[in-house]
């Protein structure tokens, strides 16, 4: 089931998932969690906004299912915040798993206290208005990555990756294999100075 896939992906590093995707499906490196320890995984509910207009974010919250991740294309605009601590707490009450924003937030200390994962490009003090421009659950380009509604989103301290929904199980298997190989390499290479030198000599072609 997809819920099981999401839970397993959440327990894997985004670096391994990125490797499984060929390094092609991650958001710009500027999109990071407000708290380094935050991790998020879930299906994407996509939002396309005009800069400094967050009404469609409210619409997305209304339409999102429990466990969804709101993925917000705010055009990378950071002068006005897309949301603050109230809207983040509202999302938490609704059962939303987290927010990924190509834009800015405010009330950063309050957001950290809410303890719902928020990944964003920056922090500002200015609010947005609610004119209503934008769309919900349409394909978007968010921080350099294409995101379709229902794609799987995984984020941690290293960044955010996007997994096309139809590739989720295959990507999970490849990422798990990558983690296992890394563990085996560490156990072998880091066991002693001699093993480390042998690894370096082989890698350098000595």
Secondary structure, DSSP 8 states (H G I E B T S, - for coil): -HHHHHHHHHTS-HHHHHHHTTT-SB--TT-EESSTT--EEEEEEEEEE-TTB-HHHHHHHHH--TT-EEEEEEEEEEEEEEE-HHHHHHHHHTT--EEEEEEEE--HHHHHHHT--EEEEEE-SB--B----EEESS-EEETTEEE-TT-EEEEETTEEEEE-GGGHHHHHHHHHHHHHHHHHHHHHHTT-HHHHHHHHHHHTT-
